[in-house]
Amino acid sequence: MEKLSDIAKDYLADLAVLTEARMEFEKNLAAWWDEILRDGLERMLEEENGGAINIWDIKNNPGEAWCRVVEDQDIAAVLRDPRRSDRPFYTVSLFAGSQSALRKLRDDEALRRRFNKEGTEQKVCGPAGLNWKDTELATLDIPILPDSPEEMHKKVCDTLRRFFRLVILHHQSKRVIK
């Protein structure tokens, strides 16, 4: 067996402090998550949609929520916190639910143009439009603001609202087609 490297020895010496810090960090994130979801997103997205929405808050693995107009919708705006991404950001993404859903969207040229236009207007993507090569169509990171949680909360909600407008556009286009 090899001896521990110097950096591994440093980690071992600080393990208790790091473990306690991680537990405190996750406790804060859990409290922020509840505030963001309950006090901001649900009400805001229902207002944006003009009615009920579907938020799947993954309880068995906290820190991720899928936001749709209806439960079985092919498109979702997804919010993740560092507990799910292991990155120092809240991440908001627009996902096609499957490769087949992505193909249907990509093959509908008129809908794809509308999505690219709306995505650019909502500033969820650049001028080239959404990423039509992967089920993750667009993503933005919102940095953790440890000393300004209210400002961060506002930025997270605003970003998710902009992404959710594309989810609403998808839902409305499906209703028109049927």
Summary of the structure (lengths in Angstrom):
residues: 178
radius of gyration: 19.1
end to end distance: 65.9
largest distance: 66.4
contacts: 505
relative contact order: 0.14
helix: 56%
strand: 17%
